[in-house]
Amino acid sequence: QVQLRESGGDLVQPGGSLRLSCVVSSGLFGLSTMGWYRQTPGKQREMVAEFVRGTATYADSLRDRFTISTDYAENTLYLRMNGLSHEDTGIYYCKATTFLGTTEYWGQGTQVTVSS
């Protein structure tokens, strides 16, 4: 069983930055994919950025402002977000899958609100 716990969501002004964290209970080794998704108001959940077998991929509209990274020693996945706008408001989720199966593991999400 893989448990994911996100943190770092906050209220931030337009143009501001945040770093989200996702601690993975089983560690990062053994994960075939790990990444960030978001649910913004009125839209379906979408992929923000993820590692697939070690290669980072981004949503085209976000690649210039968002950066995904890892810290294997801390069992943590990060998402650095710069130049935030109202459109980035939403719940951000961490997702992972393992090499051993196809089960998707999700965290409970962390709220990001961009407002002046």
C-alpha atoms as one frame of an Amber mdcrd trajectory, in Angstrom:
protein
   0.000   0.000   0.000   1.345   3.391  -1.017   0.188   6.428   0.917   0.669
   9.939  -0.356   0.455  13.070   1.734   0.482  16.488   0.121   1.246  19.787
   1.797   2.215  23.328   0.899  -1.052  24.641  -0.475  -1.853  28.170   0.585
  -3.455  31.479  -0.285  -1.085  33.440  -2.508  -1.318  36.676  -4.448  -1.230
  36.739  -8.250   2.337  36.532  -9.467   3.418  34.674  -6.362   5.076  31.287
  -5.940   4.473  28.122  -3.979   6.203  24.812  -3.494   4.033  21.769  -2.944
   5.341  18.628  -1.298   4.165  15.039  -1.475   5.599  12.522   0.964   5.380
   8.931  -0.265   5.110   6.345   2.496   6.858   3.579   0.551   9.624   5.815
  -0.756  10.201   6.856  -4.345  12.106   3.797  -5.455   9.753   1.341  -7.072
   7.459   3.988  -8.494   7.027   3.828 -12.247   5.148   7.120 -12.327   4.774
   9.951  -9.825   3.294  13.312 -10.458   0.935  16.150  -9.808  -2.609  16.655
 -10.998  -5.045  19.420 -10.271  -8.763  20.029 -10.136  -9.650  23.616 -10.947
 -13.191  25.016 -10.694 -15.398  23.952 -13.581 -12.775  21.716 -15.164 -11.856
  18.081 -15.139  -8.844  16.892 -13.230  -5.753  17.428 -15.354  -2.127  16.385
 -15.317   0.198  19.175 -14.271   3.559  17.423 -14.293   4.784  13.909 -13.757
   7.752  11.602 -13.986   7.189   8.568 -16.145  10.045   6.097 -15.673  12.310
   8.992 -14.741  11.368  11.390 -17.529   9.560  14.591 -16.599   6.537  15.611
 -18.628   4.450  18.754 -18.245   1.141  20.124 -19.376   2.062  22.332 -22.315
   0.494  25.419 -20.819   2.385  25.041 -17.526   5.895  23.943 -18.439   7.306
  27.469 -18.360   6.124  28.165 -14.814   6.041  24.825 -12.999   8.897  22.496
 -12.095   8.632  18.963 -10.730  11.451  17.498  -8.694  12.268  14.742  -6.220
  14.224  14.121  -3.055  14.776  10.388  -2.714  16.361  10.760   0.718  13.207
  12.451   1.996  10.758  10.263   0.011   9.292  13.463  -1.341   7.997  14.742
  -4.644   7.857  18.509  -5.152   6.104  20.930  -7.432   7.475  24.435  -7.693
   4.947  26.900  -9.091   5.894  30.406 -10.191   3.905  33.261 -11.664   0.649
  32.011 -10.195  -2.632  33.365 -11.526  -6.279  33.024 -10.601  -6.557  30.190
 -13.129  -4.175  28.105 -11.023  -6.604  28.047  -8.116  -7.666  24.533  -7.292
  -6.882  21.347  -5.444  -3.535  19.787  -6.274  -3.141  16.048  -5.982  -0.173
  13.757  -5.906  -0.459  10.491  -7.825   1.794   7.469  -8.101   1.899   4.029
  -9.629   4.349   1.225  -8.960   6.285  -1.085 -11.208   4.459  -4.029  -9.641
   0.965  -3.162 -10.814  -1.448  -0.731 -12.373  -3.072   0.604  -9.214  -3.123
   4.375  -9.028  -2.472   5.858  -5.607  -3.740   9.332  -4.851  -3.244  11.753
  -2.025  -6.097  13.736  -0.536  -4.982  16.965  -2.139  -3.829  20.376  -1.031
  -5.712  23.597  -1.753  -4.039  26.377  -3.716  -5.876  29.682  -3.865  -4.585
  32.588  -5.912  -6.292  35.802  -4.957  -5.512  39.425  -4.207
